[in-house]
């Protein structure tokens, strides 16, 4: 499809959805994804939409419905963490939810919109003297991405504290287990955490669903505010000491696997791969399971480096490393 025709189709869809459900939008064509990911790499998205305002859920549901009907792909991002966008970019629409943020007033417990950063959510809970989100302090990314990934650190994971998740989901999608409204397109559903047994290590049921995460609520417990803030400070300092903020990166590059008997970073270290690089992409000199952009890396460099490290680990140990990073967009 010619670019001009493709952009016209996308603009027609956006205008239609905006007319049905007026929403505060910023629409950018050929927007470099390097501006929207923590790795600072990635070619242009055909169209990047940033949306906010109370009508966002209705607009997003209409957008997902119309794009599916037109065969236009939609890729959803929040904080752009854990993502390597292709140098060729991302075709179709990238829907940026980072402006859909904040604590949801009137909800019991602590419910946040998906674009709220994990650090902001942890700070909000701490300010009220509630414990449970300390492990998110200093972690990049948003609540939507954390729920989708079942983010984990310091022995805690999202599933440990998640009460419910509100999503826009395709009622024709078998993964959503939604009987009502079947065949009617995209609808808003609230799913209690206990309704799904599909949470696991860096895994959630939403990874197998055609959906957009709108918000999530957490079951927290009252605690000592001083102790909560001390724990959060310790976690931030630990991340700082590990170099998480020194270079563009996405935190852990590969998942850990308990069957390996040791953390992935240790396996990579023992093979002498710290500092190993391909062009501007490098295994961090300070941590074996962090890939960094030293300044001029391309997405292809990062992927080639991870493929090479995985191959070396398999040859030496027989272990098959699973990427924690999601490779998005148009790849060969």
C-alpha positions in Angstrom: 0.0 0.0 0.0 1.4 3.4 -1.0 2.3 5.6 2.0 0.0 8.4 1.0 -3.0 6.1 0.7 -2.1 4.4 4.0 -1.9 7.7 5.8 -5.2 8.8 4.4 -6.9 5.6 5.6 -5.4 6.1 9.1 -6.5 9.8 9.1 -10.0 8.8 8.1 -10.2 6.3 10.9 -9.0 8.8 13.5 -11.4 11.5 12.3 -14.3 9.1 12.4 -13.5 7.9 15.9 -12.9 11.5 17.0 -16.2 12.6 15.7 -17.9 9.7 17.6 -16.0 10.2 20.8 -14.2 13.6 21.0 -10.9 13.2 22.7 -7.8 15.3 23.4 -5.4 14.0 20.8 -1.9 14.6 19.5 -1.4 13.0 16.1 2.1 12.7 14.6 2.9 11.1 11.3 6.3 9.4 10.7 7.2 9.9 14.3 10.6 8.4 15.3 10.1 5.7 17.9 13.6 6.6 19.3 11.8 9.5 21.0 9.4 7.2 22.8 11.5 4.2 24.1 14.0 3.9 26.9 16.5 2.4 24.5 16.4 5.6 22.3 16.3 3.6 19.1 13.7 2.9 16.4 12.5 4.2 13.1 9.3 6.0 12.3 5.8 5.0 13.3 3.4 5.6 10.4 1.2 7.4 12.9 1.6 8.0 16.7 -1.4 9.0 18.7 -1.2 10.4 22.2 -4.6 10.6 23.8 -5.9 11.8 27.2 -9.1 13.0 28.7 -12.2 11.3 30.2 -13.4 10.2 26.7 -10.2 8.2 26.1 -11.7 4.7 26.8 -14.6 5.3 24.3 -12.2 6.7 21.7 -9.8 3.9 22.1 -12.5 1.2 21.8 -13.8 2.9 18.6 -10.2 3.1 17.3 -9.5 -0.5 17.9 -12.8 -1.6 16.3 -12.3 0.6 13.2 -8.7 -0.3 12.7 -9.4 -4.1 12.9 -12.2 -3.6 10.3 -9.8 -1.8 8.0 -6.8 -4.1 8.6 -4.7 -1.4 10.1 -2.4 -2.7 12.9 -2.3 -0.9 16.3 0.7 -1.2 18.7 0.2 0.1 22.2 2.9 1.7 24.3 3.1 3.3 27.7 6.6 4.3 29.0 8.4 2.6 26.1 10.4 0.4 28.5 11.2 -3.2 27.6 10.7 -2.4 23.9 13.2 -2.3 21.0 11.4 -0.7 18.0 12.8 -1.7 14.6 15.0 0.7 12.6 12.4 0.4 9.9 9.7 1.6 12.3 6.2 0.4 13.1 3.5 0.2 10.5 0.0 1.4 11.2 -0.8 3.2 14.4 1.1 3.4 17.7 -1.3 4.4 20.5 0.6 6.0 23.3 -1.2 5.7 26.6 1.3 7.6 28.7 -1.0 10.7 29.0 -3.8 8.5 30.4 -2.5 8.7 34.0 -3.3 9.3 37.6 -5.1 7.7 40.5 -8.8 7.0 39.9 -10.9 9.0 42.3 -13.8 7.2 43.9 -12.4 3.7 43.6 -11.9 1.6 46.7 -8.2 0.9 47.3 -5.5 2.1 45.0 -6.6 2.1 41.3 -4.5 3.8 38.7 -4.9 4.6 35.0 -2.5 2.6 32.8 -0.3 5.5 31.8 0.7 6.2 35.4 4.3 5.5 35.9 5.2 2.8 38.3 7.2 5.2 40.4 4.3 7.6 40.6 2.0 4.8 41.8 4.5 3.7 44.5 4.8 7.3 45.6 1.0 7.8 45.8 0.6 4.6 48.0 3.5 5.6 50.2 2.1 9.1 50.8 -1.0 7.5 52.2 1.0 5.0 54.3 0.1 1.9 52.3 2.6 -0.9 51.6 2.8 -3.2 48.6 4.2 -1.2 45.7 7.7 -0.5 47.1 9.3 -2.9 44.6 8.1 -0.6 41.8 10.0 2.4 43.1 12.5 3.7 40.4 11.3 1.1 37.9 10.8 2.6 34.4 7.6 2.1 32.5 3.9 2.4 33.4 1.2 0.5 35.3 -0.3 -0.8 32.0 3.0 -2.3 31.0 3.7 -3.6 34.5 0.4 -5.5 34.5 0.9 -6.8 31.0 4.4 -8.0 31.9 3.6 -9.0 35.5 6.6 -6.9 36.4 8.8 -8.5 39.1 11.7 -7.3 41.3 13.0 -7.9 44.8 11.0 -11.0 45.2 7.6 -9.4 44.5 5.5 -9.2 41.4 2.4 -7.4 40.2 0.2 -10.5 40.6 1.0 -10.5 44.4 -1.0 -7.2 44.9 -3.3 -7.0 41.8 -7.0 -6.8 42.7 -8.5 -6.2 39.2 -7.7 -4.9 35.8 -10.0 -2.9 33.5 -9.4 -3.5 29.8 -10.8 -2.8 26.4 -11.1 -6.2 24.8 -12.2 -7.8 21.6 -15.3 -9.9 22.6 -14.5 -12.2 19.7 -11.1 -13.0 21.4 -11.2 -16.5 22.9 -8.5 -15.4 25.5 -10.8 -12.9 27.2 -13.4 -15.5 28.4 -16.2 -13.0 27.9 -19.5 -14.5 27.1 -21.5 -11.2 27.2 -21.4 -9.0 24.2 -19.8 -11.7 22.0 -19.5 -10.6 18.4 -20.1 -6.9 19.3 -16.5 -5.8 18.9 -14.4 -4.0 21.5 -15.9 -3.5 25.0 -14.7 -2.5 28.4 -14.4 -5.3 30.9 -13.1 -5.5 34.5 -11.3 -8.7 35.3 -10.7 -9.8 38.9 -7.2 -11.1 39.4 -8.5 -14.3 41.0 -10.5 -15.1 37.8 -7.2 -15.9 36.0 -4.7 -18.5 36.8 -2.5 -17.4 33.9 -0.1 -15.2 35.9 3.4 -16.5 36.1 7.0 -15.4 35.9 6.9 -12.3 33.7 3.6 -13.6 32.2 0.0 -12.4 32.4 -3.2 -13.4 30.7 -3.2 -10.2 28.8 -0.3 -11.3 26.6 -2.7 -13.8 25.0 -5.5 -11.3 24.5 -6.5 -8.7 22.0 -6.8 -5.9 24.5 -5.7 -2.6 25.8 -5.2 -2.2 29.6 -7.1 0.9 30.9 -6.5 0.7 34.6 -5.6 -1.6 37.5 -6.3 -1.7 41.2 -4.1 -3.0 44.0 -4.7 -4.6 47.3 -2.3 -2.9 49.7 -1.9 -3.0 53.5 -1.5 -0.1 56.0 2.1 0.2 57.1 4.7 2.6 58.6 5.2 5.5 56.2 8.8 5.8 57.2 9.5 2.1 56.6 7.8 2.3 53.2 9.8 5.3 52.1 13.0 3.7 53.4 12.4 0.6 51.4 11.6 2.7 48.3 14.8 4.7 48.7 16.8 1.5 49.1 15.3 0.1 45.8 16.1 3.2 43.9 19.6 3.3 45.2 20.1 -0.4 44.2 18.9 0.4 40.7 21.2 3.4 40.6 24.2 1.3 41.8 23.4 -1.3 39.1 23.7 1.3 36.4 20.0 1.2 35.3 20.0 5.0 34.7 23.5 5.5 33.3 22.7 4.6 29.6 19.6 4.1 27.5 18.5 0.5 28.2 15.5 -1.5 29.2 16.7 -3.2 32.4 17.1 -6.9 32.2 17.6 -8.1 28.7 16.8 -11.8 29.3 14.4 -13.6 31.7 15.8 -15.6 34.6 15.1 -19.3 34.6 15.2 -21.1 37.9 16.0 -24.4 36.1 19.4 -22.8 35.2 20.4 -22.8 38.9 21.7 -19.2 38.8 20.6 -15.8 37.5 21.0 -15.1 33.7 23.4 -12.2 34.5 25.7 -14.6 36.3 25.7 -17.1 33.5 26.6 -14.3 31.0 29.3 -13.0 33.4 30.9 -16.4 33.8 31.3 -16.6 30.0 33.3 -13.4 30.1 30.7 -11.5 28.1 30.5 -8.3 30.1 31.4 -5.5 27.9 30.9 -7.6 24.7 29.6 -5.2 22.0 28.3 -5.0 18.5 28.7 -1.5 17.2 26.9 0.8 19.7 25.1 -2.0 21.6 26.9 -3.5 24.6 26.5 -5.9 27.4 26.9 -3.5 30.3 30.4 -3.6 31.9 28.6 -3.4 35.2 25.9 -6.1 34.8 25.7 -9.2 32.6 22.0 -9.0 32.0 21.7 -5.4 30.9 22.2 -4.3 27.3 23.0 -0.7 26.9 23.0 1.8 24.0 26.4 3.4 24.4 25.3 6.3 22.2 25.0 5.3 18.6 23.4 1.8 18.7 20.7 0.9 16.2 17.8 -1.5 16.9 19.5 -4.0 14.7 22.7 -3.8 16.8 20.7 -4.5 20.0 19.0 -7.5 18.5 22.2 -8.9 16.9 24.0 -8.5 20.3 21.2 -10.4 22.1 21.1 -13.1 19.5 24.9 -13.5 19.7 24.9 -13.7 23.5 22.0 -16.2 23.5 23.9 -18.4 20.9 27.1 -18.3 23.0 25.2 -19.3 26.2 23.5 -22.1 24.4 26.8 -23.4 23.0 28.5 -23.2 26.3 25.7 -24.4 28.6 22.8 -25.8 26.6 20.6 -23.2 28.2 18.1 -21.3 25.9 17.8 -17.7 27.0 14.4 -16.1 26.6 14.4 -12.3 25.8 12.5 -10.1 28.3 12.6 -7.3 25.7 9.9 -7.1 23.1 11.0 -6.5 19.6 8.4 -4.4 17.9 7.8 -3.2 14.4 9.0 -4.2 11.0 11.9 -6.7 11.2 13.4 -8.9 8.5 
